[in-house]
Amino acid sequence: MRKSTPIVILMADDDEDDRLLAQDALIESKVLNELHFVEDGVELIEYLTHEGKFQDSENAPRPGLILLDLNMPRKDGREALKEIKANPALRSIPVVILTTSKQEEDMVKGYDLGAASYITKPVNFEGLVELMKTLGKYWVEFVELPPSDNA
């Protein structure tokens, strides 16, 4: 097994409670990743392209993993995923759909658009802690990610 190197995780979710729970779960799981948040698909694209309030790349480092909610205002996760995978500078970033949607159509479309995984959000905090621990272990210890050249 290779040595763990923390990665930047970017979570796009419009639900403040879900963002706070994810942050607490990451801390509780003792996974040493840096977690950043955006509130919708518009902010997600701005973060990734260093536009708007994300112009300073020090405050918006390139993520090694994006956790993407599907149902967000302004630009939903499906639209944002399509845009990310169409951009040659961004398409190598793995995107994990993390959503409450259990619709098979959403899952199929997510994979068709290039999602690396589709996960239904756990219903309790303990489940979220376990998910964050597993995601962190998988994406940090097992998966080999491309070099993180800044976009």
FENWO-V93629 format. One record per backbone hydrogen bond with DSSP energy under -0.5 kcal/mol. CO is the residue of the C=O (numbers start at 0). NH is the residue of the N-H. If there is no record, write none. Layout:
CO | NH
CO | NH
This chain:
6 | 8
6 | 33
7 | 63
7 | 64
8 | 10
8 | 35
9 | 11
9 | 66
10 | 12
10 | 37
11 | 68
13 | 15
14 | 18
15 | 19
16 | 20
17 | 21
18 | 22
19 | 23
20 | 24
21 | 25
22 | 26
23 | 27
24 | 28
25 | 30
26 | 29
29 | 31
30 | 32
33 | 8
35 | 10
37 | 12
39 | 43
40 | 44
41 | 45
42 | 46
43 | 47
44 | 48
45 | 49
45 | 50
46 | 49
50 | 53
51 | 54
54 | 56
55 | 58
55 | 59
63 | 93
64 | 9
65 | 67
65 | 95
66 | 11
66 | 68
67 | 97
69 | 71
69 | 76
69 | 77
72 | 40
72 | 74
74 | 40
75 | 79
76 | 80
77 | 81
78 | 82
79 | 83
80 | 84
81 | 85
82 | 86
83 | 86
85 | 87
86 | 89
86 | 90
89 | 92
93 | 65
93 | 95
94 | 96
94 | 115
94 | 116
95 | 67
95 | 97
96 | 98
96 | 118
98 | 120
102 | 106
103 | 107
104 | 108
105 | 109
106 | 110
107 | 111
108 | 112
109 | 114
110 | 113
116 | 96
118 | 98
123 | 127
124 | 128
125 | 129
126 | 130
127 | 131
128 | 132
129 | 133
130 | 134
131 | 135
132 | 136
133 | 137
134 | 138
135 | 139
136 | 140
136 | 141
137 | 141
137 | 142
140 | 1
142 | 144
146 | 148
